[in-house]
Amino acid sequence: RMVVKVAISGAAGRMGRRLLSLACADKEVELVQAIEYAEHPLMGKKVREVEPEAQSDVVITSTLESGVDVVIDFSSPQGTLALAKRAEQLGIALVIGTTAKDFAWRAEVKKSAAVVPLVHAHNFSLGVNLMCKVAAQMAKSLGEDFDIEIVEGHHHHKVDAPSGTALGIATSICQEIGRDVEKDLVYGREGQVGKRTKREIGMHALRMGSEIGLHTVYYASEYERLEFTHRASSRDVFAAGAIRTAKWIKGKPAAYYEMTNVLASDDDVIRLGSWARDQARARSLGMMT
């Protein structure tokens, strides 16, 4: 299998450091660039100084350069937009994990898919991607008698809310049951908000300690309640998924791809076993949380 030349944007962040580690340990990946914003205190440092598990002498720089097949981005909304434009200029494929509630921002990022292949995922784990599909099916099967609420929890350093994963779950549910993701989501409740409407889906964010990622969908009627939960045990589950996606997208034509495309074989059969092996391999490398 051909080696994929990868750049990692947001390399000194929590996700970035795990990406550095797993990329350097993967024989099918060559880490060629590590990128951070220009004023970052670690600018100019070697990757091995930023992440001891990543044995690489690549230096942290501020600009994406040529010689890269795929850039993996976990930076900031503003940084992602600038990176996407630069990737367009250089013809470099994009794997984006940066999230924000701003629908206009997501639409702007998506425009790059007219020039280069692009995956913009709310989450790269197998479990979460299956959760999105099953959560939507549950909502449809349960029907109008069940209220739906989504609660997500993350570490106290996370700067955006709700999480991109929570929005992804909500989007899948809305598409399945005919709700409007921009109009029918209610973000928290405070004061005299009035009676809950039948169409609304509640979105709630917890920020606590070192929580890596917790997402629960509640379905409640007058008589019973179901809770559907995913909890991440390590950031490596996301990093391994992003690296797998980078391998998959190399050489693809310019287009906007979904994680369902990445998870599917040429015959559109979901390759759960291969994906699960990637996750297990990530865990065996020695996880940092």
C-alpha positions as CSV (number, residue, x, y, z in Angstrom):
1,R,0.0,0.0,0.0
2,M,1.3,3.5,-0.9
3,V,2.5,5.7,1.9
4,V,0.4,8.8,2.5
5,K,2.2,12.1,3.2
6,V,0.3,13.8,5.9
7,A,0.3,17.3,7.5
8,I,-1.4,17.8,10.8
9,S,-2.9,21.2,11.6
10,G,-3.5,22.0,15.2
11,A,-0.6,19.8,16.0
12,A,0.1,21.0,19.5
13,G,-3.5,20.6,20.7
14,R,-4.9,17.6,22.6
15,M,-6.1,15.9,19.4
16,G,-3.1,17.1,17.4
17,R,-0.6,15.4,19.8
18,R,-2.4,12.1,19.5
19,L,-2.4,12.4,15.8
20,L,1.3,13.1,15.8
21,S,1.8,10.0,17.9
22,L,-0.3,7.6,15.8
23,A,0.9,9.0,12.5
24,C,4.5,8.4,13.5
25,A,3.7,4.9,14.5
26,D,1.9,4.0,11.3
27,K,4.0,2.5,8.5
28,E,1.5,3.6,5.9
29,V,1.8,7.3,6.9
30,E,4.7,9.8,6.6
31,L,4.4,12.9,8.8
32,V,5.8,15.7,6.6
33,Q,4.4,18.8,8.3
34,A,3.0,19.9,11.7
35,I,1.2,23.2,11.7
36,E,0.1,25.7,14.4
37,Y,-1.0,29.3,14.5
38,A,1.9,31.7,14.1
39,E,2.0,33.0,17.7
40,H,1.9,29.5,19.3
41,P,4.5,29.2,22.0
42,L,5.7,25.9,20.6
43,M,6.4,27.3,17.1
44,G,9.8,26.1,15.8
45,K,9.9,23.1,18.2
46,K,10.5,19.6,16.9
47,V,7.5,17.2,16.9
48,R,9.3,14.9,19.4
49,E,9.6,17.9,21.8
50,V,5.8,18.5,21.5
51,E,4.8,14.9,21.8
52,P,7.4,12.5,23.2
53,E,5.6,9.4,21.7
54,A,6.1,10.9,18.2
55,Q,9.7,10.3,17.2
56,S,10.0,12.9,14.4
57,D,12.3,15.8,13.8
58,V,9.6,17.6,11.8
59,V,9.4,21.2,13.0
60,I,6.2,23.0,14.0
61,T,5.5,25.7,11.4
62,S,2.6,28.1,10.6
63,T,1.9,27.5,6.9
64,L,0.8,24.5,4.8
65,E,3.4,23.9,2.1
66,S,3.5,21.6,-1.0
67,G,4.7,18.0,-0.8
68,V,1.6,16.9,1.2
69,D,-1.1,14.4,0.1
70,V,-3.6,15.1,2.9
71,V,-3.8,17.6,5.7
72,I,-5.7,16.6,8.9
73,D,-7.2,19.6,10.7
74,F,-8.1,19.9,14.3
75,S,-7.5,23.6,14.8
76,S,-10.0,26.5,15.1
77,P,-12.9,27.7,12.9
78,Q,-10.9,30.6,11.7
79,G,-7.8,28.5,11.2
80,T,-9.7,25.9,9.3
81,L,-11.0,28.4,6.7
82,A,-7.5,29.7,6.0
83,L,-6.1,26.2,5.8
84,A,-8.9,25.1,3.4
85,K,-8.1,28.0,1.0
86,R,-4.4,27.2,1.1
87,A,-5.1,23.5,0.5
88,E,-7.1,24.5,-2.6
89,Q,-4.2,26.5,-3.9
90,L,-1.8,23.5,-3.4
91,G,-4.2,20.7,-4.5
92,I,-4.1,19.0,-1.1
93,A,-6.9,16.8,0.2
94,L,-8.6,17.9,3.4
95,V,-9.7,15.8,6.4
96,I,-11.3,18.3,8.9
97,G,-12.3,17.5,12.5
98,T,-12.7,21.1,13.6
99,T,-16.3,21.8,14.6
100,A,-18.6,24.8,15.3
101,K,-22.3,25.5,15.7
102,D,-22.1,28.1,12.9
103,F,-23.9,26.6,9.9
104,A,-22.7,29.4,7.6
105,W,-19.1,28.5,8.5
106,R,-19.7,24.9,7.7
107,A,-21.1,25.8,4.3
108,E,-18.1,28.0,3.6
109,V,-15.7,25.1,4.5
110,K,-17.7,22.8,2.2
111,K,-17.0,25.0,-0.8
112,S,-13.4,23.7,-0.9
113,A,-14.8,20.4,-2.1
114,A,-15.3,21.9,-5.5
115,V,-11.5,22.0,-5.8
116,V,-10.1,19.2,-3.6
117,P,-11.4,16.0,-2.0
118,L,-12.8,16.9,1.5
119,V,-14.2,15.0,4.5
120,H,-15.6,17.2,7.2
121,A,-16.7,14.9,10.1
122,H,-18.3,15.7,13.4
123,N,-16.6,12.6,14.7
124,F,-14.3,9.9,13.4
125,S,-15.1,7.0,15.7
126,L,-17.0,4.0,14.5
127,G,-19.3,4.0,17.5
128,V,-20.5,7.6,17.1
129,N,-21.1,7.1,13.3
130,L,-23.2,4.1,14.1
131,M,-24.9,6.0,16.8
132,C,-26.0,8.7,14.4
133,K,-27.6,6.2,12.1
134,V,-29.3,4.2,14.9
135,A,-30.4,7.3,16.9
136,A,-32.3,8.5,13.8
137,Q,-33.9,5.1,13.2
138,M,-35.0,5.0,16.9
139,A,-36.6,8.5,16.6
140,K,-38.5,7.4,13.5
141,S,-39.7,4.1,15.0
142,L,-40.8,5.7,18.3
143,G,-42.8,8.4,16.7
144,E,-44.4,11.7,17.8
145,D,-45.2,10.5,21.3
146,F,-41.6,10.6,22.4
147,D,-39.7,13.8,23.3
148,I,-36.1,13.9,22.2
149,E,-33.3,15.5,24.2
150,I,-29.5,15.3,23.6
151,V,-26.9,15.8,26.3
152,E,-23.2,16.0,25.6
153,G,-20.3,16.3,28.0
154,H,-16.7,17.2,27.5
155,H,-13.6,18.4,29.5
156,H,-13.5,21.9,30.9
157,H,-11.1,23.1,28.3
158,K,-13.5,22.7,25.3
159,V,-14.3,26.1,23.9
160,D,-17.4,25.5,21.8
161,A,-20.9,24.2,22.6
162,P,-22.7,22.1,21.7
163,S,-20.2,19.7,20.4
164,G,-20.0,18.9,16.7
165,T,-20.9,15.3,17.5
166,A,-24.1,16.4,19.3
167,L,-25.0,18.5,16.2
168,G,-24.2,15.5,14.0
169,I,-26.5,13.3,16.0
170,A,-29.2,16.0,16.0
171,T,-28.8,16.5,12.2
172,S,-29.3,12.7,11.5
173,I,-32.4,12.6,13.7
174,C,-33.9,15.8,12.1
175,Q,-33.3,14.4,8.6
176,E,-35.0,11.1,9.5
177,I,-38.1,12.6,11.1
178,G,-38.6,15.8,9.1
179,R,-37.3,18.4,11.6
180,D,-35.3,21.5,10.8
181,V,-31.9,21.4,12.4
182,E,-31.7,25.2,12.3
183,K,-35.1,26.0,13.7
184,D,-36.2,23.0,15.9
185,L,-33.2,22.6,18.1
186,V,-33.4,24.3,21.5
187,Y,-30.1,25.1,23.2
188,G,-30.6,24.9,27.0
189,R,-33.6,26.3,28.9
190,E,-33.8,29.1,31.4
191,G,-36.6,31.3,32.8
192,Q,-40.2,31.3,31.6
193,V,-39.7,29.4,28.4
194,G,-43.2,28.0,28.2
195,K,-44.5,24.5,27.5
196,R,-42.2,22.2,25.4
197,T,-43.4,22.0,21.8
198,K,-43.7,18.7,20.0
199,R,-41.1,19.6,17.3
200,E,-38.3,20.8,19.5
201,I,-35.2,18.8,20.3
202,G,-33.3,19.9,23.4
203,M,-29.6,20.3,23.2
204,H,-27.6,20.5,26.5
205,A,-23.8,20.8,27.1
206,L,-21.8,19.7,30.2
207,R,-18.2,20.9,30.8
208,M,-16.5,18.9,33.5
209,G,-13.1,17.7,34.5
210,S,-11.3,15.5,31.9
211,E,-14.3,14.1,30.2
212,I,-13.2,13.1,26.6
213,G,-16.6,12.7,25.1
214,L,-20.0,11.7,26.4
215,H,-23.2,11.8,24.3
216,T,-26.7,10.6,25.3
217,V,-29.9,10.8,23.4
218,Y,-33.0,10.6,25.6
219,Y,-36.4,9.4,24.2
220,A,-39.2,9.9,26.6
221,S,-43.0,9.4,26.4
222,E,-45.6,9.7,29.2
223,Y,-44.9,6.0,30.1
224,E,-41.3,5.1,29.4
225,R,-37.8,6.5,28.7
226,L,-34.9,5.2,26.6
227,E,-31.3,6.4,26.9
228,F,-28.8,5.8,24.1
229,T,-25.2,6.7,25.2
230,H,-21.7,6.7,23.7
231,R,-18.7,7.5,25.9
232,A,-15.2,7.8,24.5
233,S,-12.4,6.2,26.6
234,S,-9.5,7.8,24.7
235,R,-8.8,10.5,22.1
236,D,-7.0,7.8,20.1
237,V,-10.4,6.5,18.9
238,F,-10.8,9.9,17.0
239,A,-7.2,10.1,15.9
240,A,-7.1,6.6,14.5
241,G,-10.3,7.3,12.6
242,A,-8.9,10.6,11.1
243,I,-5.7,8.8,10.0
244,R,-7.7,6.0,8.4
245,T,-9.8,8.7,6.6
246,A,-6.6,10.4,5.3
247,K,-5.5,7.0,3.8
248,W,-8.9,6.6,2.2
249,I,-9.1,10.1,0.7
250,K,-5.7,10.1,-1.0
251,G,-6.2,10.1,-4.8
252,K,-9.9,10.6,-4.7
253,P,-11.5,13.2,-7.0
254,A,-12.5,16.6,-5.7
255,A,-15.9,16.2,-3.9
256,Y,-17.5,16.4,-0.5
257,Y,-17.4,13.0,1.2
258,E,-19.2,11.7,4.2
259,M,-17.9,9.3,6.8
260,T,-20.4,6.7,5.4
261,N,-18.2,6.8,2.2
262,V,-15.1,6.2,4.3
263,L,-16.7,3.3,6.2
264,A,-18.0,1.7,3.0
265,S,-16.1,-0.7,0.7
266,D,-16.3,-0.4,-3.1
267,D,-19.4,-2.5,-2.9
268,D,-20.9,-0.1,-0.3
269,V,-20.6,-2.7,2.5
270,I,-19.6,-1.3,5.9
271,R,-16.2,-2.6,6.9
272,L,-16.7,-2.7,10.6
273,G,-14.0,-5.3,11.2
274,S,-11.2,-3.2,9.5
275,W,-12.3,-0.1,11.3
276,A,-12.5,-1.9,14.7
277,R,-8.9,-3.2,14.1
278,D,-7.7,0.3,13.6
279,Q,-9.2,1.3,16.9
280,A,-7.8,-1.7,18.7
281,R,-4.4,-0.9,17.2
282,A,-4.6,2.6,18.5
283,R,-5.3,1.4,22.0
284,S,-2.4,-1.0,21.9
285,L,0.0,1.8,21.2
286,G,-0.5,3.2,24.7
287,M,-3.3,5.7,25.0
288,M,-3.1,9.2,26.5
289,T,-6.3,10.7,27.8
